[in-house]
Amino acid sequence: MLGLDLRGHGAWRVPADVRSVTYRQMAEDVAGLVRARGWAGRCHGFGHSLGGCVAAHAEVLHPGTFAAMYLFEPVVFTPGMQGRLLALPECARVPCDPAPPAAAAAAAAAAAARDEETAWSTEGAPGGEVVLAASALARRDRFPSLAEARAALARAKPFRYMAPESLDGFLEAGLRGAARGGGLELSCAREVEARVYLLMESQVPFQLFERLAAVRCPVAVARGGTVQGVHGMIARSAQFLARQVQRGACFEFPGLFHLGPFERPEAVGAAVLAFLGGADGEGGDGAGGGGGGPPRIGGPGGTAEYATGMYDPPRSKL
């Protein structure tokens, strides 16, 4: 098992120009490593949130990279999300620049002050990605000690939702010695995190959602039970995404939030292994039916019950 630090995260150095952090470049990094190790078509991909989006990009750009994928609430722009975006006032749209203009930064700060539960509202509130980007830019990123970092992050979103062992893992890999002034700093710079949130619109010209129809490997799309707040639309679109791929299945973890793999790592990990084991066996249902996992939502061609209000056609073609 190999865990990857995506570009701009973890052990990666902060890029000189954050504009080099793109979905395509991160996907090329992943696919390149898989090819270099001789694993193409023989390895499984697990991705959560951004990781799921990058894994999907890698498989679309280089078909056959993965033998199967398990994606927990991948950030994939669906037609329903695009409709919400287009319904937002122009002033709520922030460009993907490394240093937003002062006016845009002020608008982002105002967005972050809004109630998180209404972040996806079309009635004047900005898109959820703008709220998250503004929160990232305002995040505390330096700490005098590990103990202070643990205490501060354990009180802040989203870290306060993590299981203790997950927070320990983040502290181990997500902090490094500060470049200036001593102490510790977040490995992922605030500008990089904000940039990642604001990349979502780039999926529209790339047509990631539409291209998923060509993915042939088994794909599980998992979601938590929480459908409110900034991440609620991602959860609600899970079954919609699973139906877009040829061999897709959708699973729900009741009671978990967007950070499900970090909230209940053992439960989610067991479900991931069950699904991927079934995908390897070919004799099973290929959809993680091998016991112990969360309930499967619907069935082939079933109604997208969690995609309320979304455009719900048959699988889109390129």
Steps between C-alpha positions, in 0.01 A plus 500: 500500500637839399366838606573793270552865586336697222678798347526779756408269791698313764865445408468703178667838521271798459500570124655830393183569302179351638356508148698179442254330735231374262285190485673390180849542641415313821341223293809479278713472815292205621478323163871553441588335829271204425663450160852541640434229759352265238165496677272618218183292494613303806456750783195635677438868562340644813431870512309726736366842394781657292675161487191344345480776242867457410465121473205546265701745288791252485278216378328724244830635365671159507241221474612183673702676769293330772349153524228650722433822690329583830413868522361653819305816418722595205477865404360454150297778340163359389247671271299584811795678658565687177141621502542629854820679400337671204215616724740683732554874463824591326635670810509160672740353244869517593770431236767232553782747552778444756444846645135608452444871454418691815132528408472126436682422824260726690203328336647161593545605861139616512395167349681306771311693765168370367322207657663183365160332477392741223826507307348328197192722491427672169340795677801729509743273684822405324589145396632265765845495339531876562412456866758224539768699318441801723519277808830356376652845449400595854621174656768515768808335347780546757540355848774530764486128588335168414288518816370845404426380146304203632297713739424768239412267213287270717268797557481612135307378198547253344755348736263481794302230318801269475555193714801546733715262297415687179597832656827342616569390143427846368730661754779261402472558125328838481749707699865585444759732644417860417721651233530820701472583866512149646210284611278300264292587194240321290662303216221604264524877466178694543529634144526145362196382695296799383617445142380138511149603607478755222602248233150352485387707203790362294314168485236656274716552187686174571163319523610264774146391585419420136828312452425272795264309270807347332652366825490121487645389832272438801440822693347545844376847589444527875339777699428596857150547635526878537348695211498849651766769491779574256566133421136392485470524123803271458331237714170536317668448162670170594246267341480726198876453449481124555241472225719695260771231487445164337563286808408731783353444845405748771525450874389710797656521845215626721608743768826599334593837351715587198806398705367145542835323442649710779200472731472120490818378330456135596141477373572680175823307449320166541239604243770609256679165529172311458417685180846474348520132592172440317627695201810278488303177534272557200288222642336727754269789427797729439327755717624427846217260574745285689360575844557755771470813290245780506168458318502528124273778375256396231604272216588507132287763332330589828372844589761749617319550828771725644530718189188700576442776250788396276489429129483120491538361145625159389877474504647792307725422205803689370 
